[in-house]
Amino acid sequence: MVLYHDYEGEFQEATRDDVVQLGRVYKSRPSPYEVYMEEENIPIYREIGVYDARQLPLAPWKRMGGQGTFLQLDGSGGKYAVEVPAGGALNPERHMYEELFLVIEGRGSTEVWREGSSKRLTFEWQPYSAFAIPLNVWHRLVNATSSPALVLASTNAPAVISLFPTRSYIFENAHEFPERYDESEDYFKPQLDKFVGTEVGKAVVRTNLIPDVSRCYLPLVNLRGAGHRRLGPQMAGRRGGGFIAEYPIGRYSMAHYHASGPTLVCLRGKGYTYTWPFELGKRPWEAGKGHLVKRQDYIPGGMVSAAPGGGNWYHQHFGCGSDVFRVMNIGGGGGGDREHIAGLTRKAGDEVTYGENVVPYPREDPHIRKEYQETLARDGVEFTMPESVYREETSPAGLNVAGL
């Protein structure tokens, strides 16, 4: 079935004396991915985030064999939530888009195999396990318990389906990618003891399975303030790598902006995110525009689109629980890195100045610190931000444009 339809009707050519119609309103056409979602006949959740993924609306998903919903968070597509039936399994599938899974609830296993091969690799998962499926390889999620398991998935399906809007190409394609999957016995063995990467704050691990992203070790980088930890897993050759980041109790990130795509899922603690259009400036409350700022609260399993509105919205993340504040960026829907999505033309070796897109603590809107302190006080959590970060002369200068 083709996921793209031409307009029908007659075209009427303009006359020589017609006046150009400035400001004319056109109805946009649904993208092939939008057509695909509608044809799957499950809910499509459209907000900037959700307090808890367990609250998402679910409906029977015939193709998958479980209950599901698409997640079209503002500025971040290509994601869905699916419930694996109690004591059952999802249908086997393969597809020409990349896929990362993050388990929210439940325990089970995943089977992975190549077309025509008798060899199947199986690995187990639990709450907050993260794993990636090799491109166009058969796989099946199996529930080992008597309760449903809830899993989030992040894909680059919007880009792939838009380029190749035919279901048979996406779901029935026999092409294999041996460079992505070689059937080796240790393919899904966690590899978390060797960090690679040369830039400060850019620690990376190449692993296709992380048993518990809420508890795994994160290197100390101090790029967004004292105590900031960060790790970027590269999984199954995916382009949209994502990262895991953590802040100590009672701390928050600086406001910053970048292209749309990333979705942050809360793993530990609880928190909230402020986000507002770049045009409102760095201090929207002080300018009398605080009512235009959007706020999303979340607990472990909740999530937020980090940069809604098509990108370049300021956003700022706050941990306000009695546990450390840890989140995972499960990547965007475009399948490319953010510099290319943003239309930049840098080449390897170019120098990039970090922090150009960041509002340092001394220059942030006074409302932000005041409300954060009040929020912590209500829950009896100590405010631990060092006073020195609010002084212009000691505010951190080395900031990571791709961090929280």
SENUGU-585984 format. One record per residue (C-alpha): residue in three letters; x negated, z negated, y negated. Coordinates in steps of 0.2 Angstrom, whole numbers, padded with zeros to 4 digits, always signed. Example, Ala and Ser with C-alpha at 12.3 -4.5 7.8 and 13.67 -1.06 7.14 Angstrom:
// SENUGU-585984
ALA-0062-0039+0022 SER-0068-0036+0005 
// end
This chain:
// SENUGU-585984
MET+0000+0000+0000 VAL-0006+0005-0017 LEU-0007-0010-0030 TYR-0006+0001-0045 HIS+0009+0011-0052 ASP+0009+0025-0065 TYR+0022+0025-0079 GLU+0037+0036-0076 GLY+0047+0045-0090 GLU+0044+0059-0102 PHE+0030+0060-0115 GLN+0035+0064-0132 GLU+0021+0072-0143 ALA+0020+0066-0161 THR+0025+0079-0175 ARG+0012+0085-0188 ASP+0020+0074-0202 ASP+0022+0058-0192 VAL+0015+0043-0200 VAL+0002+0032-0191 GLN+0012+0017-0185 LEU+0000+0002-0188 GLY+0005-0014-0180 ARG+0015-0006-0167 VAL+0019-0017-0152 TYR+0015-0011-0134 LYS+0020-0019-0118 SER+0004-0022-0107 ARG+0005-0015-0089 PRO+0002-0027-0075 SER-0015-0027-0068 PRO-0017-0022-0049 TYR-0021-0041-0046 GLU-0005-0046-0055 VAL+0005-0034-0044 TYR-0004-0041-0028 MET+0001-0059-0033 GLU+0019-0054-0036 GLU+0020-0045-0019 GLU+0013-0060-0010 ASN+0029-0069-0015 ILE+0022-0087-0018 PRO+0022-0097-0034 ILE+0010-0092-0048 TYR+0004-0108-0058 ARG+0000-0103-0076 GLU-0006-0118-0087 ILE-0023-0123-0094 GLY-0025-0135-0080 VAL-0016-0148-0068 TYR-0018-0167-0067 ASP-0019-0167-0048 ALA-0019-0151-0037 ARG-0008-0161-0025 GLN+0006-0159-0038 LEU+0006-0140-0037 PRO+0021-0130-0031 LEU+0019-0123-0014 ALA+0029-0110-0004 PRO+0027-0102+0013 TRP+0014-0088+0012 LYS+0017-0076+0026 ARG+0000-0067+0025 MET-0010-0083+0026 GLY+0001-0093+0038 GLY+0002-0109+0027 GLN+0010-0114+0011 GLY+0001-0108-0005 THR+0001-0105-0024 PHE-0009-0094-0035 LEU-0019-0103-0049 GLN-0019-0092-0065 LEU-0026-0105-0077 ASP-0028-0098-0095 GLY-0044-0089-0095 SER-0048-0091-0077 GLY-0040-0081-0063 GLY-0044-0077-0044 LYS-0040-0094-0038 TYR-0027-0101-0026 ALA-0022-0117-0017 VAL-0017-0116+0001 GLU-0010-0130+0013 VAL-0017-0128+0031 PRO-0002-0134+0043 ALA-0004-0151+0052 GLY-0012-0148+0069 GLY-0012-0129+0065 ALA-0022-0116+0057 LEU-0021-0102+0044 ASN-0021-0084+0050 PRO-0038-0075+0053 GLU-0042-0064+0038 ARG-0057-0055+0030 HIS-0057-0046+0014 MET-0069-0037+0002 TYR-0069-0051-0011 GLU-0080-0066-0012 GLU-0073-0083-0008 LEU-0077-0101-0011 PHE-0067-0116-0003 LEU-0066-0134-0009 VAL-0056-0146+0002 ILE-0045-0158-0008 GLU-0037-0167+0007 GLY-0038-0166+0026 ARG-0051-0163+0039 GLY-0054-0148+0050 SER-0065-0134+0054 THR-0068-0116+0050 GLU-0072-0102+0062 VAL-0082-0087+0056 TRP-0086-0071+0066 ARG-0090-0053+0064 GLU-0079-0039+0070 GLY-0082-0035+0088 SER-0094-0049+0090 SER-0091-0063+0104 LYS-0102-0075+0094 ARG-0092-0087+0083 LEU-0099-0100+0071 THR-0089-0116+0069 PHE-0092-0130+0056 GLU-0082-0145+0051 TRP-0075-0150+0034 GLN-0068-0166+0026 PRO-0061-0170+0008 TYR-0073-0163-0005 SER-0082-0152+0007 ALA-0087-0135-0001 PHE-0091-0119+0008 ALA-0092-0101+0005 ILE-0087-0087+0017 PRO-0098-0072+0019 LEU-0091-0056+0011 ASN-0079-0047+0023 VAL-0082-0058+0038 TRP-0068-0064+0049 HIS-0063-0082+0046 ARG-0050-0095+0050 LEU-0047-0113+0044 VAL-0041-0125+0057 ASN-0033-0142+0054 ALA-0039-0156+0065 THR-0026-0169+0059 SER-0007-0173+0060 SER-0006-0171+0041 PRO-0007-0155+0031 ALA-0024-0151+0023 LEU-0025-0145+0005 VAL-0039-0133+0000 LEU-0043-0124-0016 ALA-0051-0106-0016 SER-0060-0097-0029 THR-0063-0078-0028 ASN-0068-0063-0038 ALA-0052-0054-0031 PRO-0046-0049-0049 ALA-0061-0038-0052 VAL-0062-0031-0034 ILE-0043-0027-0033 SER-0043-0019-0050 LEU-0058-0008-0045 PHE-0050-0004-0028 PRO-0031-0006-0029 THR-0027-0002-0011 ARG-0023-0016+0002 SER-0031-0007+0016 TYR-0047-0006+0007 ILE-0047-0024+0003 PHE-0040-0032+0019 GLU-0044-0018+0033 ASN-0061-0012+0028 ALA-0073-0011+0042 HIS-0089-0011+0032 GLU-0101-0025+0035 PHE-0114-0034+0024 PRO-0128-0039+0036 GLU-0138-0045+0021 ARG-0124-0058+0018 TYR-0122-0064+0036 ASP-0134-0062+0050 GLU-0125-0074+0063 SER-0139-0086+0063 GLU-0135-0103+0071 ASP-0140-0112+0055 TYR-0130-0102+0043 PHE-0119-0116+0039 LYS-0131-0130+0041 PRO-0132-0139+0024 GLN-0148-0136+0015 LEU-0148-0149+0001 ASP-0166-0155+0002 LYS-0175-0141-0007 PHE-0172-0137-0025 VAL-0177-0120-0032 GLY-0177-0114-0050 THR-0191-0115-0064 GLU-0180-0120-0079 VAL-0177-0138-0084 GLY-0159-0142-0080 LYS-0157-0126-0069 ALA-0160-0135-0052 VAL-0152-0124-0038 VAL-0150-0126-0019 ARG-0146-0111-0007 THR-0134-0118+0005 ASN-0118-0111+0012 LEU-0110-0128+0016 ILE-0110-0145+0006 PRO-0101-0158+0017 ASP-0096-0169+0002 VAL-0099-0162-0016 SER-0092-0179-0023 ARG-0107-0189-0016 CYS-0121-0177-0014 TYR-0137-0180-0023 LEU-0139-0172-0041 PRO-0155-0171-0050 LEU-0157-0180-0066 VAL-0158-0167-0080 ASN-0153-0176-0096 LEU-0148-0160-0105 ARG-0132-0166-0111 GLY-0137-0184-0114 ALA-0145-0198-0105 GLY-0140-0199-0087 HIS-0133-0181-0086 ARG-0136-0174-0068 ARG-0133-0156-0063 LEU-0135-0145-0048 GLY-0131-0126-0045 PRO-0127-0121-0027 GLN-0130-0103-0022 MET-0118-0100-0008 ALA-0116-0085+0004 GLY-0124-0073-0009 ARG-0109-0076-0022 ARG-0112-0070-0040 GLY-0101-0083-0048 GLY-0112-0098-0043 GLY-0104-0113-0052 PHE-0112-0130-0053 ILE-0109-0148-0050 ALA-0112-0160-0064 GLU-0111-0179-0067 TYR-0111-0191-0081 PRO-0113-0210-0081 ILE-0098-0221-0084 GLY-0092-0222-0102 ARG-0100-0205-0108 TYR-0094-0188-0113 SER-0101-0171-0116 MET-0104-0162-0133 ALA-0091-0149-0138 HIS-0097-0131-0134 TYR-0090-0114-0132 HIS-0094-0099-0120 ALA-0085-0085-0111 SER-0069-0088-0101 GLY-0070-0090-0082 PRO-0076-0107-0076 THR-0063-0119-0069 LEU-0069-0137-0068 VAL-0062-0148-0053 CYS-0063-0167-0055 LEU-0072-0174-0040 ARG-0075-0193-0045 GLY-0069-0204-0059 LYS-0055-0197-0070 GLY-0056-0189-0087 TYR-0049-0177-0099 THR-0054-0161-0108 TYR-0050-0155-0126 THR-0050-0137-0130 TRP-0047-0127-0146 PRO-0049-0110-0153 PHE-0066-0106-0161 GLU-0057-0101-0177 LEU-0051-0120-0180 GLY-0069-0125-0183 LYS-0080-0139-0177 ARG-0069-0153-0184 PRO-0050-0148-0181 TRP-0043-0165-0184 GLU-0052-0168-0200 ALA-0046-0151-0206 GLY-0028-0156-0202 LYS-0027-0145-0186 GLY-0028-0158-0173 HIS-0010-0153-0167 LEU-0017-0136-0161 VAL-0030-0144-0149 LYS-0025-0144-0131 ARG-0028-0159-0120 GLN-0029-0159-0101 ASP-0030-0175-0091 TYR-0035-0175-0073 ILE-0040-0186-0058 PRO-0050-0181-0043 GLY-0042-0165-0037 GLY-0036-0161-0054 MET-0043-0146-0064 VAL-0045-0137-0081 SER-0049-0120-0087 ALA-0065-0124-0097 ALA-0063-0110-0109 PRO-0045-0103-0111 GLY-0038-0091-0123 GLY-0050-0076-0118 GLY-0066-0086-0121 ASN-0076-0094-0135 TRP-0064-0109-0137 TYR-0073-0126-0140 HIS-0070-0138-0126 GLN-0076-0155-0123 HIS-0076-0166-0107 PHE-0073-0185-0106 GLY-0075-0197-0092 CYS-0064-0212-0094 GLY-0063-0220-0077 SER-0073-0235-0069 ASP-0083-0223-0058 VAL-0095-0210-0063 PHE-0088-0194-0070 ARG-0092-0179-0058 VAL-0084-0161-0059 MET-0088-0145-0050 ASN-0087-0128-0058 ILE-0079-0117-0045 GLY-0083-0101-0054 GLY-0074-0088-0063 GLY-0063-0073-0057 GLY-0074-0059-0063 GLY-0088-0060-0050 GLY-0102-0058-0063 ASP-0113-0070-0073 ARG-0106-0076-0089 GLU-0119-0068-0100 HIS-0113-0051-0094 ILE-0095-0056-0095 ALA-0098-0060-0113 GLY-0105-0043-0116 LEU-0123-0049-0119 THR-0137-0037-0115 ARG-0152-0048-0111 LYS-0165-0043-0098 ALA-0175-0054-0087 GLY-0189-0063-0096 ASP-0180-0064-0113 GLU-0181-0081-0122 VAL-0164-0089-0125 THR-0162-0104-0137 TYR-0151-0117-0129 GLY-0139-0126-0140 GLU-0133-0112-0151 ASN-0115-0114-0145 VAL-0115-0133-0146 VAL-0108-0146-0158 PRO-0121-0160-0158 TYR-0113-0178-0158 PRO-0117-0181-0176 ARG-0108-0166-0182 GLU-0092-0168-0171 ASP-0075-0173-0178 PRO-0075-0192-0180 HIS-0058-0192-0171 ILE-0066-0188-0155 ARG-0077-0204-0154 LYS-0064-0215-0160 GLU-0050-0209-0148 TYR-0063-0210-0133 GLN-0067-0228-0137 GLU-0049-0233-0138 THR-0046-0224-0121 LEU-0060-0233-0113 ALA-0054-0250-0120 ARG-0036-0248-0114 ASP-0043-0247-0096 GLY-0057-0260-0098 VAL-0071-0247-0097 GLU-0087-0250-0107 PHE-0092-0237-0120 THR-0110-0233-0115 MET-0115-0219-0127 PRO-0132-0223-0135 GLU-0130-0226-0154 SER-0145-0215-0157 VAL-0136-0199-0151 TYR-0125-0200-0167 ARG-0140-0200-0178 GLU-0144-0183-0184 GLU-0163-0186-0183 THR-0162-0191-0165 SER-0148-0180-0158 PRO-0153-0170-0142 ALA-0160-0153-0147 GLY-0163-0145-0129 LEU-0145-0141-0124 ASN-0140-0130-0109 VAL-0128-0116-0114 ALA-0122-0115-0096 GLY-0119-0134-0093 LEU-0104-0144-0095 
// end
